[in-house]
Each structure stands twice: as structure tokens, then as C-alpha cells.
């Protein structure tokens, strides 16, 4: 199993969470490809941790649909599954709509500024064709209302299903929805600032729906 050349990425604190995130991100960005076999010994050497946090991370990743385990045989990176990806898109979009609906009454000026700053970084990343930076900025933008709504159920669902979508985007797309996403985000910010719950919710729904044709075209190639 080829793994990144760096060693000891995971600090001694929060070993379980850090191991999970490191392996998850390697699957999402394509470093660990669909169908690739995951070897505990290689993962332990790469992350610089014991086998226990690695096994616990793989168990979480299996629940998230990113790895498949055959007891006593092997653990592999899950293939891209059309039905699971479409389901993840529907659930993720619904959670972001709900987050905006619940967050608007409590959004502060600082949080709106954080959304604007993230959107500026998204625009810059798209100009530079930097997919990683674009996805990070988009995550930060949508993460503001998710944090502001303080609904842990929403956070938990998004933690599980967002990586499924990001995996397809990183493997197949040259950008995150193109420059149109920036204008859509600006509209969401304006509606949130105006306290227009229904308008902001509808704008958020429209923003996530732009992902559907990109997913459909990509999934035809799987």
C-alpha cells in the first residue's frame, strides 16, 4: 500500500481523532484510491501511532462508507457508489438548509464577516485553479451557520456525509461549482444579514443544487 512519505503526522494528543482525520483526508483527496488495500502496519508507520487508534479510525471510516472491511481478510478503500453519493448530496443539502434556518436569528456581525472572508478566499482559489483551497474556503463559508446554529445533530450528520461528496469533487472536478458559487454565496450573506430566513434558506438550497449536475456528469464516468 503506497502511503505519503511524511512520518509522525499525528500528535500524541487526540490520537483517535487525528488518526481518523488523516486517513479520511487521504481517501478524500485521492491519495488512497478506491479499491486500495489498507494495511495496519503501513498506516501505523505513516501516522506514527499505535495500532489501536488506527483500528478505531478505520471502524469510523467504515461507518461513514469510506472503507470496507472483510473480517479476518482485508480492509480496502470503498469504491465510488452512485447511490450513496446521491444520497449524501440530498442529506448534506438538507442539513445546510436547516443550519441556515436555525442560525439566522443568532448570526453576529463577526460571523457574517467570517462568511465574507471565506467567500473572498473561495474566489481567489478559483482564480488560481486551486481545488484544495477552494474546497477549504467553501467548507469554512458553510461552516459558519453550522457552528452558529449550535445543533450538534446537524454537525454529526455533516461530519459523516460531507467527505463522501468531497471525495468525488476532488477526484473529478477542476473547481468547486465555478465562479457562480461566489455570487451565490454573496446572495446568501445578504439575505442572512437582512434576516430573511426563507430567502436565505432558498438561496442555500439553490447553491447546493448546483452540485447535482456536476455529480451526475461525474458519476456517469464511474
ZADO-1210 file (C-alpha; in nm, 4 decimals, padded with zeros to 6 digits):
<atoms>
<atom x="00.0000" y="00.0000" z="00.0000" code="UNK" pos="1"/>
<atom x="00.1638" y="00.3277" z="-00.1011" code="UNK" pos="2"/>
<atom x="00.1296" y="00.5951" z="00.1680" code="UNK" pos="3"/>
<atom x="00.2504" y="00.9567" z="00.1874" code="UNK" pos="4"/>
<atom x="00.6218" y="00.9902" z="00.2556" code="UNK" pos="5"/>
<atom x="00.5850" y="01.2065" z="00.5661" code="UNK" pos="6"/>
<atom x="00.6019" y="01.0351" z="00.9036" code="UNK" pos="7"/>
<atom x="00.4658" y="01.1039" z="01.2507" code="UNK" pos="8"/>
<atom x="00.1818" y="01.3323" z="01.1401" code="UNK" pos="9"/>
<atom x="-00.0372" y="01.2600" z="01.4393" code="UNK" pos="10"/>
<atom x="00.0406" y="01.4279" z="01.7722" code="UNK" pos="11"/>
<atom x="00.0224" y="01.2332" z="02.0957" code="UNK" pos="12"/>
<atom x="-00.2930" y="01.4211" z="02.1946" code="UNK" pos="13"/>
<atom x="-00.6276" y="01.3416" z="02.0409" code="UNK" pos="14"/>
<atom x="-00.4754" y="01.0387" z="01.8702" code="UNK" pos="15"/>
<atom x="-00.8056" y="00.8819" z="01.7728" code="UNK" pos="16"/>
<atom x="-00.9449" y="01.1972" z="01.6127" code="UNK" pos="17"/>
<atom x="-00.6231" y="01.2892" z="01.4378" code="UNK" pos="18"/>
<atom x="-00.5716" y="00.9388" z="01.3009" code="UNK" pos="19"/>
<atom x="-00.9290" y="00.9377" z="01.1720" code="UNK" pos="20"/>
<atom x="-00.8921" y="01.2760" z="01.0032" code="UNK" pos="21"/>
<atom x="-00.5547" y="01.1916" z="00.8477" code="UNK" pos="22"/>
<atom x="-00.6790" y="00.8687" z="00.6889" code="UNK" pos="23"/>
<atom x="-01.0120" y="01.0268" z="00.5911" code="UNK" pos="24"/>
<atom x="-00.8397" y="01.3193" z="00.4182" code="UNK" pos="25"/>
<atom x="-00.6057" y="01.0830" z="00.2308" code="UNK" pos="26"/>
<atom x="-00.9118" y="00.8968" z="00.0993" code="UNK" pos="27"/>
<atom x="-01.0977" y="01.2170" z="00.0135" code="UNK" pos="28"/>
<atom x="-00.8079" y="01.3735" z="-00.1774" code="UNK" pos="29"/>
<atom x="-00.7360" y="01.0518" z="-00.3681" code="UNK" pos="30"/>
<atom x="-00.4008" y="00.9712" z="-00.2072" code="UNK" pos="31"/>
<atom x="-00.5642" y="00.6450" z="-00.1040" code="UNK" pos="32"/>
<atom x="-00.7594" y="00.5429" z="-00.4128" code="UNK" pos="33"/>
<atom x="-01.0858" y="00.3458" z="-00.4418" code="UNK" pos="34"/>
<atom x="-01.0197" y="-00.0259" z="-00.4027" code="UNK" pos="35"/>
<atom x="-00.6791" y="00.0243" z="-00.2431" code="UNK" pos="36"/>
<atom x="-00.5969" y="-00.2172" z="00.0362" code="UNK" pos="37"/>
<atom x="-00.5225" y="-00.0583" z="00.3737" code="UNK" pos="38"/>
<atom x="-00.2546" y="-00.2270" z="00.5790" code="UNK" pos="39"/>
<atom x="-00.2458" y="-00.1564" z="00.9535" code="UNK" pos="40"/>
<atom x="00.1336" y="-00.1762" z="00.9686" code="UNK" pos="41"/>
<atom x="00.1747" y="00.0807" z="00.6895" code="UNK" pos="42"/>
<atom x="-00.0792" y="00.3152" z="00.8467" code="UNK" pos="43"/>
<atom x="00.0857" y="00.2878" z="01.1882" code="UNK" pos="44"/>
<atom x="00.4254" y="00.3715" z="01.0352" code="UNK" pos="45"/>
<atom x="00.2844" y="00.6643" z="00.8354" code="UNK" pos="46"/>
<atom x="00.0924" y="00.8209" z="01.1238" code="UNK" pos="47"/>
<atom x="00.3412" y="00.7422" z="01.3978" code="UNK" pos="48"/>
<atom x="00.0797" y="00.5984" z="01.6347" code="UNK" pos="49"/>
<atom x="-00.0046" y="00.2596" z="01.7815" code="UNK" pos="50"/>
<atom x="-00.2395" y="00.0168" z="01.6101" code="UNK" pos="51"/>
<atom x="-00.5345" y="00.0949" z="01.8405" code="UNK" pos="52"/>
<atom x="-00.6170" y="00.4477" z="01.7124" code="UNK" pos="53"/>
<atom x="-00.5670" y="00.3241" z="01.3557" code="UNK" pos="54"/>
<atom x="-00.8165" y="00.0408" z="01.4031" code="UNK" pos="55"/>
<atom x="-01.0632" y="00.2769" z="01.5709" code="UNK" pos="56"/>
<atom x="-01.0237" y="00.5237" z="01.2843" code="UNK" pos="57"/>
<atom x="-01.0913" y="00.2520" z="01.0283" code="UNK" pos="58"/>
<atom x="-01.4059" y="00.1496" z="01.2172" code="UNK" pos="59"/>
<atom x="-01.5357" y="00.5082" z="01.1993" code="UNK" pos="60"/>
<atom x="-01.4454" y="00.5309" z="00.8320" code="UNK" pos="61"/>
<atom x="-01.6373" y="00.2124" z="00.7649" code="UNK" pos="62"/>
<atom x="-01.9473" y="00.3616" z="00.9276" code="UNK" pos="63"/>
<atom x="-01.9021" y="00.6679" z="00.7069" code="UNK" pos="64"/>
<atom x="-01.8859" y="00.4476" z="00.3973" code="UNK" pos="65"/>
<atom x="-01.5272" y="00.5352" z="00.3088" code="UNK" pos="66"/>
<atom x="-01.3719" y="00.1943" z="00.3772" code="UNK" pos="67"/>
<atom x="-01.4894" y="-00.1639" z="00.3569" code="UNK" pos="68"/>
<atom x="-01.3723" y="-00.4358" z="00.5934" code="UNK" pos="69"/>
<atom x="-01.3906" y="-00.8100" z="00.5458" code="UNK" pos="70"/>
<atom x="-01.3342" y="-00.9621" z="00.8916" code="UNK" pos="71"/>
<atom x="-01.0151" y="-01.1649" z="00.9034" code="UNK" pos="72"/>
<atom x="-00.9307" y="-01.0790" z="00.5445" code="UNK" pos="73"/>
<atom x="-00.8741" y="-00.7189" z="00.4373" code="UNK" pos="74"/>
<atom x="-00.9681" y="-00.3530" z="00.4655" code="UNK" pos="75"/>
<atom x="-00.9944" y="-00.1506" z="00.1454" code="UNK" pos="76"/>
<atom x="-01.0939" y="00.1995" z="00.0373" code="UNK" pos="77"/>
<atom x="-01.4582" y="00.1885" z="-00.0704" code="UNK" pos="78"/>
<atom x="-01.5374" y="00.2232" z="-00.4402" code="UNK" pos="79"/>
<atom x="-01.7380" y="00.5251" z="-00.5520" code="UNK" pos="80"/>
<atom x="-02.1007" y="00.4198" z="-00.5172" code="UNK" pos="81"/>
<atom x="-02.3551" y="00.6161" z="-00.7225" code="UNK" pos="82"/>
<atom x="-02.6495" y="00.5640" z="-00.4883" code="UNK" pos="83"/>
<atom x="-02.4518" y="00.6517" z="-00.1765" code="UNK" pos="84"/>
<atom x="-02.3109" y="00.9675" z="-00.3327" code="UNK" pos="85"/>
<atom x="-02.6516" y="01.0935" z="-00.4460" code="UNK" pos="86"/>
<atom x="-02.7988" y="01.0144" z="-00.1045" code="UNK" pos="87"/>
<atom x="-02.5145" y="01.2014" z="00.0629" code="UNK" pos="88"/>
<atom x="-02.5824" y="01.5053" z="-00.1554" code="UNK" pos="89"/>
<atom x="-02.9509" y="01.5150" z="-00.0584" code="UNK" pos="90"/>
<atom x="-02.8802" y="01.4758" z="00.3124" code="UNK" pos="91"/>
<atom x="-02.5951" y="01.7284" z="00.3124" code="UNK" pos="92"/>
<atom x="-02.8006" y="01.9906" z="00.1293" code="UNK" pos="93"/>
<atom x="-03.0915" y="01.9451" z="00.3698" code="UNK" pos="94"/>
<atom x="-02.8638" y="01.9845" z="00.6725" code="UNK" pos="95"/>
<atom x="-02.7127" y="02.3074" z="00.5400" code="UNK" pos="96"/>
<atom x="-03.0589" y="02.4489" z="00.4726" code="UNK" pos="97"/>
<atom x="-03.1625" y="02.3661" z="00.8275" code="UNK" pos="98"/>
<atom x="-02.8414" y="02.5156" z="00.9668" code="UNK" pos="99"/>
<atom x="-02.9069" y="02.8471" z="00.7911" code="UNK" pos="100"/>
<atom x="-03.2691" y="02.8492" z="00.9055" code="UNK" pos="101"/>
<atom x="-03.1709" y="02.7970" z="01.2677" code="UNK" pos="102"/>
<atom x="-02.8638" y="03.0225" z="01.2602" code="UNK" pos="103"/>
<atom x="-03.0082" y="03.3448" z="01.1175" code="UNK" pos="104"/>
<atom x="-03.1663" y="03.4727" z="01.4418" code="UNK" pos="105"/>
<atom x="-02.8274" y="03.4406" z="01.6129" code="UNK" pos="106"/>
<atom x="-02.5785" y="03.5376" z="01.3399" code="UNK" pos="107"/>
<atom x="-02.3468" y="03.8140" z="01.4606" code="UNK" pos="108"/>
<atom x="-02.1709" y="04.0778" z="01.2538" code="UNK" pos="109"/>
<atom x="-01.8446" y="03.8931" z="01.3148" code="UNK" pos="110"/>
<atom x="-01.9911" y="03.5701" z="01.1800" code="UNK" pos="111"/>
<atom x="-02.1210" y="03.7445" z="00.8691" code="UNK" pos="112"/>
<atom x="-01.7743" y="03.8927" z="00.8210" code="UNK" pos="113"/>
<atom x="-01.6289" y="03.5419" z="00.8531" code="UNK" pos="114"/>
<atom x="-01.8590" y="03.4255" z="00.5726" code="UNK" pos="115"/>
<atom x="-01.7470" y="03.7183" z="00.3555" code="UNK" pos="116"/>
<atom x="-01.3805" y="03.6431" z="00.4239" code="UNK" pos="117"/>
<atom x="-01.4252" y="03.2766" z="00.3359" code="UNK" pos="118"/>
<atom x="-01.6016" y="03.3714" z="00.0143" code="UNK" pos="119"/>
<atom x="-01.3145" y="03.6019" z="-00.0823" code="UNK" pos="120"/>
<atom x="-01.0750" y="03.3115" z="-00.0316" code="UNK" pos="121"/>
<atom x="-01.3004" y="03.0937" z="-00.2463" code="UNK" pos="122"/>
<atom x="-01.2946" y="03.3487" z="-00.5282" code="UNK" pos="123"/>
<atom x="-00.9165" y="03.3750" z="-00.5067" code="UNK" pos="124"/>
<atom x="-00.8745" y="02.9965" z="-00.5066" code="UNK" pos="125"/>
<atom x="-01.0960" y="02.9589" z="-00.8114" code="UNK" pos="126"/>
<atom x="-00.8931" y="03.2231" z="-00.9954" code="UNK" pos="127"/>
<atom x="-00.5785" y="03.0241" z="-00.9163" code="UNK" pos="128"/>
<atom x="-00.7449" y="02.6905" z="-01.0018" code="UNK" pos="129"/>
<atom x="-00.6522" y="02.5694" z="-00.6542" code="UNK" pos="130"/>
<atom x="-00.9127" y="02.2994" z="-00.5857" code="UNK" pos="131"/>
<atom x="-00.7895" y="02.2205" z="-00.2345" code="UNK" pos="132"/>
<atom x="-00.8048" y="02.5853" z="-00.1286" code="UNK" pos="133"/>
<atom x="-01.1452" y="02.6293" z="-00.2931" code="UNK" pos="134"/>
<atom x="-01.2933" y="02.3355" z="-00.1074" code="UNK" pos="135"/>
<atom x="-01.1414" y="02.4528" z="00.2221" code="UNK" pos="136"/>
<atom x="-01.2862" y="02.8014" z="00.1725" code="UNK" pos="137"/>
<atom x="-01.6275" y="02.6594" z="00.0799" code="UNK" pos="138"/>
<atom x="-01.6210" y="02.4424" z="00.3928" code="UNK" pos="139"/>
<atom x="-01.5365" y="02.7483" z="00.6019" code="UNK" pos="140"/>
<atom x="-01.8179" y="02.9516" z="00.4442" code="UNK" pos="141"/>
<atom x="-02.0868" y="02.6924" z="00.5105" code="UNK" pos="142"/>
<atom x="-01.9324" y="02.6083" z="00.8459" code="UNK" pos="143"/>
<atom x="-02.0241" y="02.9491" z="00.9910" code="UNK" pos="144"/>
<atom x="-02.4032" y="02.8935" z="01.0023" code="UNK" pos="145"/>
<atom x="-02.3460" y="02.5309" z="01.1017" code="UNK" pos="146"/>
<atom x="-02.1497" y="02.6480" z="01.4066" code="UNK" pos="147"/>
<atom x="-02.3888" y="02.9362" z="01.4760" code="UNK" pos="148"/>
<atom x="-02.6981" y="02.7152" z="01.4823" code="UNK" pos="149"/>
<atom x="-02.5351" y="02.5118" z="01.7634" code="UNK" pos="150"/>
<atom x="-02.7201" y="02.1980" z="01.6562" code="UNK" pos="151"/>
<atom x="-02.4911" y="01.9047" z="01.7256" code="UNK" pos="152"/>
<atom x="-02.7128" y="01.6666" z="01.5305" code="UNK" pos="153"/>
<atom x="-02.6543" y="01.8713" z="01.2144" code="UNK" pos="154"/>
<atom x="-02.2795" y="01.8757" z="01.2785" code="UNK" pos="155"/>
<atom x="-02.2755" y="01.4993" z="01.3295" code="UNK" pos="156"/>
<atom x="-02.4627" y="01.4257" z="01.0070" code="UNK" pos="157"/>
<atom x="-02.2418" y="01.6602" z="00.8052" code="UNK" pos="158"/>
<atom x="-01.9271" y="01.5100" z="00.9579" code="UNK" pos="159"/>
<atom x="-02.0370" y="01.1734" z="00.8237" code="UNK" pos="160"/>
<atom x="-02.1645" y="01.2603" z="00.4772" code="UNK" pos="161"/>
<atom x="-01.9649" y="01.5624" z="00.3574" code="UNK" pos="162"/>
<atom x="-01.6435" y="01.3594" z="00.2954" code="UNK" pos="163"/>
<atom x="-01.8370" y="01.1363" z="00.0545" code="UNK" pos="164"/>
<atom x="-01.9137" y="01.4404" z="-00.1627" code="UNK" pos="165"/>
<atom x="-01.5713" y="01.5986" z="-00.1280" code="UNK" pos="166"/>
<atom x="-01.4137" y="01.2745" z="-00.2455" code="UNK" pos="167"/>
<atom x="-01.5958" y="01.2918" z="-00.5787" code="UNK" pos="168"/>
<atom x="-01.5221" y="01.6611" z="-00.6214" code="UNK" pos="169"/>
<atom x="-01.1503" y="01.6189" z="-00.5657" code="UNK" pos="170"/>
<atom x="-01.1289" y="01.3178" z="-00.7946" code="UNK" pos="171"/>
<atom x="-01.3380" y="01.4532" z="-01.0796" code="UNK" pos="172"/>
<atom x="-01.3816" y="01.8290" z="-01.0721" code="UNK" pos="173"/>
<atom x="-01.1434" y="02.1038" z="-01.1707" code="UNK" pos="174"/>
<atom x="-01.3219" y="02.3531" z="-00.9452" code="UNK" pos="175"/>
<atom x="-01.5978" y="02.3725" z="-00.6886" code="UNK" pos="176"/>
<atom x="-01.9013" y="02.4829" z="-00.8862" code="UNK" pos="177"/>
<atom x="-01.7119" y="02.7568" z="-01.0683" code="UNK" pos="178"/>
<atom x="-01.7321" y="03.1270" z="-01.0153" code="UNK" pos="179"/>
<atom x="-02.1113" y="03.1100" z="-00.9825" code="UNK" pos="180"/>
<atom x="-02.0671" y="02.9803" z="-00.6285" code="UNK" pos="181"/>
<atom x="-01.9107" y="03.3088" z="-00.5216" code="UNK" pos="182"/>
<atom x="-02.2119" y="03.5128" z="-00.6384" code="UNK" pos="183"/>
<atom x="-02.4494" y="03.2660" z="-00.4762" code="UNK" pos="184"/>
<atom x="-02.2612" y="03.2949" z="-00.1506" code="UNK" pos="185"/>
<atom x="-02.2809" y="03.6738" z="-00.1675" code="UNK" pos="186"/>
<atom x="-02.6589" y="03.6440" z="-00.2004" code="UNK" pos="187"/>
<atom x="-02.6794" y="03.4083" z="00.0965" code="UNK" pos="188"/>
<atom x="-02.4797" y="03.6552" z="00.3080" code="UNK" pos="189"/>
<atom x="-02.7042" y="03.9460" z="00.2079" code="UNK" pos="190"/>
<atom x="-03.0201" y="03.7521" z="00.2895" code="UNK" pos="191"/>
<atom x="-02.8794" y="03.6352" z="00.6215" code="UNK" pos="192"/>
<atom x="-02.7821" y="03.9915" z="00.7112" code="UNK" pos="193"/>
<atom x="-03.1352" y="04.1074" z="00.6250" code="UNK" pos="194"/>
<atom x="-03.2835" y="03.8373" z="00.8468" code="UNK" pos="195"/>
<atom x="-03.4709" y="03.6846" z="00.5540" code="UNK" pos="196"/>
<atom x="-03.4971" y="03.3254" z="00.6742" code="UNK" pos="197"/>
<atom x="-03.6987" y="03.1913" z="00.3817" code="UNK" pos="198"/>
<atom x="-03.4882" y="03.3713" z="00.1228" code="UNK" pos="199"/>
<atom x="-03.1588" y="03.2616" z="00.2747" code="UNK" pos="200"/>
<atom x="-03.2804" y="02.9044" z="00.3050" code="UNK" pos="201"/>
<atom x="-03.3915" y="02.9004" z="-00.0592" code="UNK" pos="202"/>
<atom x="-03.0593" y="03.0520" z="-00.1697" code="UNK" pos="203"/>
<atom x="-02.8701" y="02.7870" z="00.0253" code="UNK" pos="204"/>
<atom x="-03.0805" y="02.5161" z="-00.1359" code="UNK" pos="205"/>
<atom x="-03.0079" y="02.6594" z="-00.4815" code="UNK" pos="206"/>
<atom x="-02.6360" y="02.6731" z="-00.4044" code="UNK" pos="207"/>
<atom x="-02.6199" y="02.3048" z="-00.3106" code="UNK" pos="208"/>
<atom x="-02.8358" y="02.2061" z="-00.6071" code="UNK" pos="209"/>
<atom x="-02.5670" y="02.3349" z="-00.8425" code="UNK" pos="210"/>
<atom x="-02.3645" y="02.0345" z="-00.7330" code="UNK" pos="211"/>
<atom x="-02.6197" y="01.7892" z="-00.8776" code="UNK" pos="212"/>
<atom x="-02.5318" y="01.8219" z="-01.2498" code="UNK" pos="213"/>
<atom x="-02.1618" y="01.8064" z="-01.1619" code="UNK" pos="214"/>
<atom x="-02.2204" y="01.4867" z="-00.9654" code="UNK" pos="215"/>
<atom x="-02.4348" y="01.3382" z="-01.2407" code="UNK" pos="216"/>
<atom x="-02.1760" y="01.4025" z="-01.5110" code="UNK" pos="217"/>
<atom x="-01.9004" y="01.2670" z="-01.2891" code="UNK" pos="218"/>
<atom x="-02.0916" y="00.9578" z="-01.1810" code="UNK" pos="219"/>
<atom x="-02.1556" y="00.8608" z="-01.5431" code="UNK" pos="220"/>
<atom x="-01.7804" y="00.8007" z="-01.5675" code="UNK" pos="221"/>
<atom x="-01.7653" y="00.5709" z="-01.2627" code="UNK" pos="222"/>
</atoms>
